[in-house]
Amino acid sequence: MSNDNFVLTTKDFTILEAMRDNPLGRHAPLLPLIVHKIGRAIVVFRDDLPDGIASINSRVTFRVNGGGSDTRVLSTGQATGPVGMFMPITTKRGLALLGLAEGQDIVLSNADGFEERILLEKVEYQPEASLRERRALGQSTVAKGQKPLLRIVSGALGQAHRPISVTPGGFDDPGPSAA
């Protein structure tokens, strides 16, 4: 493993701590890499994460041992989606990419005991940078004055379905005689 530093958001750091402290030991094969990442981490708030750093939910392009480029979305391993789209941090390669900067590489042993050099070529999308851009443009998840697209009503399942009037004085359906 390399001795470089890794830049992690507080959320990503906390996830790694939870993986390290997992009492069931599901992440035991990853434990040396998790401990290494935690020990060499520079932890920042998500608003302070520089562009070009791989964080959870970032889409990254990388190479293994100088081979062809591959693009994946780093995930916690809980996402469902098309096979080959995600690279969970519960795998060695996914965990190795977490916290790397563009152009940074890391060397680690794979499952067969052979060394792999993983190079982060580019961070194609970083959620933290996207959030900063939306804030800078004055946008938010739901624009001011815009009604949300979905409204949850508690207990609505038990109510009888009543016709809803579209016009103030009644219904806009003229009925079969209009045909």
Backbone hydrogen bonds, N-H to C=O, Kabsch-Sander energy under -0.5 kcal/mol:
donor,donor_aa,acceptor,acceptor_aa,energy
6,F,40,R,-1.8
7,V,99,G,-2.2
8,L,6,F,-0.6
8,L,42,I,-2.3
10,T,44,V,-1.2
13,F,9,T,-2.7
14,T,10,T,-2.2
15,I,11,K,-2.1
16,L,12,D,-2.0
17,E,13,F,-2.3
18,A,14,T,-2.2
19,M,15,I,-2.2
20,R,16,L,-2.5
21,D,17,E,-2.4
22,N,19,M,-0.8
25,G,22,N,-1.2
28,A,25,G,-1.7
30,L,27,H,-1.2
31,L,27,H,-0.7
31,L,28,A,-1.0
33,L,30,L,-0.5
34,I,30,L,-2.6
35,V,31,L,-2.8
36,H,32,P,-2.0
37,K,33,L,-2.7
38,I,34,I,-2.7
39,G,35,V,-2.5
40,R,36,H,-1.7
41,A,38,I,-0.9
42,I,6,F,-3.3
43,V,41,A,-0.6
44,V,8,L,-2.5
48,D,45,F,-1.6
49,L,46,R,-0.9
53,I,50,P,-0.9
54,A,100,L,-2.6
55,S,53,I,-0.6
57,N,74,L,-2.8
58,S,55,S,-2.1
59,R,125,Y,-2.0
60,V,58,S,-0.6
60,V,72,R,-3.0
61,T,122,K,-3.0
62,F,70,D,-2.6
63,R,119,L,-2.1
65,N,63,R,-0.5
65,N,117,R,-3.0
67,G,64,V,-1.9
70,D,62,F,-2.2
72,R,60,V,-2.2
73,V,85,M,-2.1
74,L,58,S,-2.7
74,L,72,R,-0.5
75,S,87,M,-1.7
85,M,82,P,-1.8
86,F,82,P,-0.5
87,M,73,V,-2.9
89,I,75,S,-2.7
91,T,88,P,-1.4
95,L,91,T,-2.7
96,A,92,K,-2.6
97,L,93,R,-1.9
98,L,94,G,-1.3
99,G,54,A,-3.2
100,L,97,L,-2.1
102,E,52,G,-1.8
103,G,120,L,-3.6
104,Q,101,A,-2.6
106,I,118,I,-2.0
108,L,116,E,-2.3
110,N,114,F,-3.1
113,G,110,N,-1.8
116,E,108,L,-3.3
118,I,106,I,-3.0
118,I,116,E,-0.6
119,L,63,R,-2.5
119,L,117,R,-0.6
120,L,104,Q,-2.5
120,L,118,I,-0.5
121,E,61,T,-1.8
121,E,119,L,-0.9
122,K,61,T,-1.9
124,E,59,R,-1.9
124,E,122,K,-0.8
125,Y,59,R,-1.6
130,S,126,Q,-2.2
131,L,127,P,-2.3
132,R,128,E,-1.9
133,E,129,A,-2.3
134,R,130,S,-2.3
135,R,131,L,-2.3
136,A,132,R,-2.4
137,L,133,E,-1.8
138,G,135,R,-1.3
139,Q,134,R,-3.0
146,Q,143,A,-1.9
154,S,152,I,-0.5
156,A,153,V,-1.3
158,G,155,G,-0.9
159,Q,156,A,-1.0
162,R,160,A,-0.5
165,S,163,P,-0.5
167,T,170,G,-1.3
170,G,167,T,-0.9
178,A,175,G,-1.2
179,A,176,P,-1.3
